[in-house]
Amino acid sequence: MNKAVLSIAAVSLASLSGCASIMTHEEQSINITTSNNQAVEVTVDDKKATTPGTVVVLRDGKNKVIKVSDASCEQETKVDKSVTPVFFGNIILGGLLGSTTDSMTGKMWDYEDSVEIKCN
């Protein structure tokens, strides 16, 4: 009887946590380049980097925008995001509770791996 209670408790706890929340990292790296291979300073979520380079962002579901101070480049470039495939498995296995956890934590989102900034 004790094993049955423990098994039910373990399954209940697992269903309360989102699959993407467990399977994906809290942060994601985005590679940033420029169309003319020019080195420029960029900012994403108050984090600075120089192109070509990588910036690490928090996977929080918020829209990410790369800002550039160099006048010869587009001043802002949007980073596209998409739903991570792990999230769809969670809808099937974890149902409403698991998918709600993933959407609240923002871990259901993947950002583009590479972004190119248009420059003259």
N, C-alpha and C positions, 0 to 999 in steps of 0.2 A: 504494500500500500504506500509506503514511504517513497519508493522509486516512482510510482505513478504520479504522486503529488509533485515531486521534483521535476519530472519530465514535463508536466503541464506548466509548471512555473517557468521552466526554461523556454518552452515554446512561446509562452505569453510574453516574456521579456524580449525575445527575438522579434516578435511581430510588432512590438512597440518602437523598435529602432529602425530607421530607414536603411535600406540596402546600399543606396548610393552614399549615405552618410558614413557607412562603414567601409565601403569599397573604394571610395575616392579620397584623394588627399585634400586637405584644407586649402592648399595653395596650388597655383598652376603657373608654369613658366610660359612667357610669350616672347618669341623671337621677333625683333623689330629691325627692319632694314629700310633704306631709302631707295627710290627708283633710280637715282643717279650715283648711288654708292657713296654719297657724301656723309661725313660724320656730323651728326647733329645731336643736341641734347634733347631728350624727351622726358615727359612726366606722365605717369599713370598712377592714379590714386595716391598722389603725393610722394611717389617713389620715382627717383631719377635714374636715368640710364643714358648711355651714349650709343648711337647706332654705328655700325651694326652691333647689336647686343641683345641681352635678354633682361626682361623685367619679370619679377615674381609678383603675382597678384593674388589676393584672397578670393577664393571661389565662394562668392557670397550671393550670386545671382543678380547683382547690380550691373547696370550698363557700364562698360569700361570705355574710356576715351583717351587716346594718346594725344597729348598736347605738345606742340613744338614751338619754340620761340624764334627759330630761324625764319626770316621773311621769305626765303626762296622755296619754302615747303608749305604744304597745307597745314594750317594752324591746328586743326583737330581732325583726327582719324578715328572713326568708330571701330571698336573691336566686336565682331559678330560673336554671338553665343548660340549654342544649341543644347538641346536636352541630351544628357549622357545616356547611352544605351542601357546602362545598369539600372536606370530609373524605371524603364519599361518592364524589366524583370521583377522589380520590386512591386509594381502595380499588380502583377499576376500572383506573386508569392506573398507579399506583405499587405496587400490590400490598401484600404483607405488610411490606416494609421501609419504604415511605413512610408507611403508616398507623401503624406502630409508632412512627416518629419523631414524628408528629403527637400521638399519645396520650402519649408520654413528655414532650413539651414543654408539653402542656396546651393547645396552640393549636387543638385540635379542638373546643374549647368556646366558645360564645357565651353571655354573660350577658344577662339582661333589659336592655333599653335604658332602661326607666323603671320605677321602683318607688314605690308610694305607701305611706307609713307610716300606720297607723290611729291616730288621736288622738281624744280626747273633745272 
